[in-house]
Amino acid sequence: MITVKVHTILDIKKVVGKREVQIVLPPGSTVADLLEQMVKSWGEGLSSLLFEVDSHKLFSHIQIMVNGRAIAFLSGMGTEIADGDEVLILPPVAGG
């Protein structure tokens, strides 16, 4: 098994209950597997912040980074994660 540290902020932090959580996954897991495991743990409240309705399609405004690199520049949701990796989930930030 691998352990991944997930960092969250704003609404996602509110649902998860803390800024950092450790998620245990099987070796060879991807970002999609990680998010699926998180939704199993935190339910619809988390799913509605990450995915389009009735879909596993990540909202375009959600940024996910693995070890400081945006998954858009890696293999997207298929990006493999390894033991000790750090994943940051960034919802949109409003402000002015």
C-alpha positions in Angstrom: 0.0 0.0 0.0 1.0 3.6 -0.5 0.3 6.7 1.6 -0.4 10.0 0.0 -0.7 13.3 1.8 -3.6 15.5 0.4 -3.6 19.2 1.1 -7.0 21.0 0.9 -8.2 24.6 1.3 -11.5 26.5 1.4 -14.7 24.6 0.8 -12.9 21.3 0.3 -11.1 21.7 3.6 -14.6 22.4 5.3 -15.9 19.1 3.9 -12.8 17.0 4.7 -12.5 18.6 8.2 -8.8 19.5 8.1 -6.2 21.0 5.8 -4.1 17.8 5.5 -5.2 14.2 5.3 -3.4 11.0 4.6 -5.0 8.5 2.2 -3.9 4.9 1.8 -4.2 3.4 -1.7 -3.0 0.3 -3.6 0.3 0.7 -5.5 -0.2 1.9 -9.1 -3.1 4.2 -8.1 -3.9 7.3 -10.1 -5.3 10.7 -9.2 -8.7 9.4 -10.3 -8.4 6.5 -7.8 -7.4 9.0 -5.1 -10.4 11.2 -5.7 -12.7 8.2 -5.9 -11.4 7.0 -2.5 -11.9 10.5 -1.1 -15.5 10.7 -2.3 -16.2 7.3 -0.7 -14.9 8.7 2.6 -16.6 12.2 2.4 -19.5 11.6 0.1 -21.7 13.8 -2.0 -20.5 17.0 -0.2 -17.0 16.4 -1.7 -18.2 15.0 -5.0 -20.4 18.1 -5.7 -17.3 20.3 -5.2 -15.1 18.3 -7.6 -17.2 16.7 -10.3 -19.9 17.8 -12.7 -23.4 16.4 -11.8 -23.8 12.7 -12.5 -20.3 12.5 -13.9 -16.7 11.7 -13.0 -15.6 14.7 -15.0 -13.6 17.1 -12.9 -14.8 20.7 -12.9 -12.5 22.7 -15.2 -11.9 25.3 -12.4 -10.4 22.7 -10.0 -6.7 22.5 -10.1 -4.9 19.4 -8.8 -1.1 19.3 -8.3 1.1 16.3 -7.6 4.4 17.2 -5.9 4.0 20.8 -7.1 3.2 19.9 -10.7 -0.3 20.5 -12.3 -1.8 17.2 -13.5 -2.8 19.1 -16.7 0.9 18.9 -17.6 1.3 15.3 -16.5 -1.2 12.6 -17.4 -4.3 14.3 -16.1 -6.5 12.1 -14.0 -4.4 9.1 -15.1 -1.3 10.5 -13.3 0.1 7.8 -11.2 0.8 8.6 -7.6 3.5 7.0 -5.4 4.1 6.5 -1.7 5.0 9.8 -0.1 3.6 11.9 -2.9 1.8 15.2 -1.9 -1.4 16.2 -3.7 -2.9 19.7 -3.6 -6.5 20.2 -4.5 -7.3 23.8 -5.3 -10.8 25.0 -5.7 -11.4 28.4 -7.3 -10.5 31.4 -5.1 -12.8 34.4 -5.3 -11.6 37.8 -4.4 -10.9 41.2 -5.7 
